[in-house]
Amino acid sequence: MLKIHHFRNATFIIETEQDVILVDPMLGPKGIMPPFTFFRAKARKNPTVSLPDSCNDILQKVTHCLVTHRHPDHLDTAAIRFLKEKMIPVTCSYKDEKILKKKGLKVVNSLSYKKKTAFLDGIIEGIPAKHGYGFIAKPMGNVMGFYMELPNQPSIYISSDTIYTEAVDEVLKQYKPEITVVAAGSAQFDLFSPVLMTLDDILTFVRNSPGKVIANHLEAINHCPTTRKGLRETLEKHGLSDKVYIPQDGEVLAF
């Protein structure tokens, strides 16, 4: 059995019988970071919600960590401290390897895009991601999604912070992951275009996903306008709600 423990935002854990894999840890207290938008949405400090107490037990069992990119809502100061203290093996993009090592993290896997690498008796592959529409994608920096096949477990695609691209489409249609995770908050700063998928592109992602979809990156960062309720209503309108899990913070999904 595979379990997904949703913490908040893009932070979750993949638990198998052998391993406990932490993904994009944002572990600091509520309100420790400044607002990411001041005018488009209410200027609340981030994260806007606390980490659920129910996550503490499984967090202490973490054996590995995946980092899709270095933005503070995916790897914050508290997470860096946790990973260093526990000496958790980290897998990341080759573009982030040097700086994460300088921060004291134990990087054991440095992935290139579109290249399969051995991982926990299975494979992991770095998938290209584009963090925004148009001009904004370049200053947002590099991001890497992950496709994984672990022994006796459903295959998983973690899109990370991306818009819908040819690379995303290819993974969904050719790799046919049994579980997909999509960043669904439609994040946007005060200026420029959205930096995550719009609702229309989220619908495309769901339609093209061959298996179950987990929607995260919701209701934890102040520049993400899409709510769980709004997303659920949109999915219901298009007949897609049965295909998508929208977990509450602290919720555990079993596959």
N, C-alpha and C positions, 0 to 999 in steps of 0.2 A: 504494500500500500504506500502511496505517496500522499503527503500532506503539505498543504500550503498554509502557512501562518501569516496572515496579513497584519502588519504592525500599523503603519500609517504612511500616507503618501506613496512613494515607490519602494518603501522598505518592507521586505517580506522574507520568509524563510521557506526553503524547500527541504522537507524532512523525508528521508528514506529510512529503511531498516538499518543502514550502515552510517549514513552521513546526515549532517545538519548544515545546510548551505545558506548563509546569510547574503542577501542581495541588497545592494545600495543602501547601506545603513545610515539613517539619520536618527541619532539616539539622544540628542540633547533635549533639554527641557523646553516646554512651551515658551514662545516669545523670546528666544535667545538671539535670533537674527532680525535684522531690520526688515521692513516691508519690501516686497519686490515690485509693487506698484503703489502709487500714491493717489492717483486721480481716476483711473479706469475702474478701480475697486477700492473698497474701504482700506485705508492704510493701517492694517493690522500687522503686528510683528509676527515673525515666523519662527518655528511652525505655529500654526494657529490652534493646534490641539496638542494635548499631552500624549506621551507614549503610554499605551495601556499597561497597567500593572500585570495583567495576565500574560504579557510577553516575556516577563523576566526569567521564568524557569527555562523556557526553550532557548532563550538568548545565551544562557550559561552553558548550553550544550553544543554551541556552534563549533563545527570542525573546519569549515572553509568559508571563504567570502568571495563574492563576485562584485566587481565595481564597474559599472558601465561608463561612468565619466566622473569628473571631479567637482561638479557643482555642489554647493553645500547642502542642498536638499537631497543629495544622494550619497554624500560622504562628508559628514560634519566633524567638528573638532572632537566631540564626544566619541564618535565612531572611531576616529583615528586613535584616540587614547585607548579605547577598548581593544582594538585590533593589535596594538602594540603590546599592551599588557598581557594579552592572552597568546601572543605570537601566532595569530591565526593565519594560515596560508591564504594568500590573496591571488585571484586571477583577474587580469585587467587587459586593456588595450596596450599594445606595444608603445603607443604614443604617450601613455601615462606611466609607464614602468619607472622611468628614471626619477620623476618627481615623487612618486609614491614611496620609492625606496629611500629618497632623501628625507621623507617624513617619518622614516623608521618602520615602514610596513614590510612584512615578509612576503614579497612578490615571488610566487613560484611558477606562475604561468603568465607569459606575455604573449597575447594573441595578435595575429595578423588577421586582416579581413579575408573572409572566404577561404580559410584554410583550417581544415579539421586538425584538432590537437587532442592527444590522449588526456582524459580527465576522469578520475575516480572509476577506473575500469570501463569507462565508456568514452564518448567523444564530446568535445565542445568546439563550436565554431563562432568566430567573430563575424557579425552581420553589420554591414554599413547602415548608419543612421544619419539623418539630416535634421538637426535641431532647429527647425523653423522654416517658414515660407519666405522665399526671396532673399533679400539682402541680409536679414537678421541671422540667418544660419551661420554665416562666416564668423562673426564675433562670438557666437555661442560656443564655438570650439568643437573639438572632436567628440563624438559619442559612438559607442559600440553596443549593438544588441548582441544577444547570445542565443544560439541554438544548441540544445543538449540532447544527447541520447545516453541515458544511464541504464545499466543492466536491469532488466525485469521491471522497468518503469516506463510510463508514457513519455513520449518525446515532448520537449518544452521549447517554445520560442519566446524569449523576453525581448520585446521590441525596443524597450527603453524610450528615451525622449527623442521622438522622431515624428516627422510627418509621413504621409503615405507616399512611398517611392517605389521605383522598379525593384529595388533590392528587397523591400518588404513584401511586395507582390510575389516575387520569385520564391521566397521562403514559404509563404502560405500555400502557393499552388504546386510547387515542385517538391518541397520537403514534407509537406502535409503534417505539421506538428499536431499532436493530439491535444496539447494544451497551449494556448497562447496568452500572453500577458501584454495588455496595451495601456500606455499612459494616456488617460482619457480626460484630463482636466482642462484641455483646450487653453493652456496657459498663454498669457499675452501681457507684455509690459505696457507702460503708458504710451509708448511710441512703437511704430512698426507693426508688422504682421504677427499673427500667432506663432508661438514656438513649439506647439504641439498640434496634433491632428485636430481639425475642426470636427464638429459633429457629423458632417457629411462624410468625411474621410474615416471617422470611427465606424460608421455604418458600413462603409466599403470593407474595412478591415474585418468586421464581424461576419459579413456575408462571405468573404473569401477564406475565412478560417475554417478548416475542415472539422475541427473539434470544438471543445469548450473554450470560452474566452473569459479571462479574468481582467476586469477593468480596475485600474488603480490610479494613483496620482490625483486623488479627489479629496476636496474639503480639508486640506492640511496646509496649503500654501496660498497666500492671499492673492496671487495673480492667476489662479485657476478658477474661472467662473462657472464651469460645468459642475453641477451638484449630482449626488447620487439620485435624488428624486427626478431631476431633469433628464438625466441620462436614461433612467428606467422608463420614463414616460415616452421618450423618443424611440427607444427600442421596442416598446409595446406597440407604438403607432405603426412601426414597420414590420411587425411580426417576428422580431428577433430576440425577445426577452428570454425565451427558454434556453437560448444558446449562451447566455452571458451571466457570470457571477459578478456581483458588485458588492464585495465584502465590506462589512463594518470593521472599524479598527479593533484589532484583537480577535477577529473571527478566524476559525480554522476550517479549511476546506479539505475534504478527503477524496482521493481518486483511486 
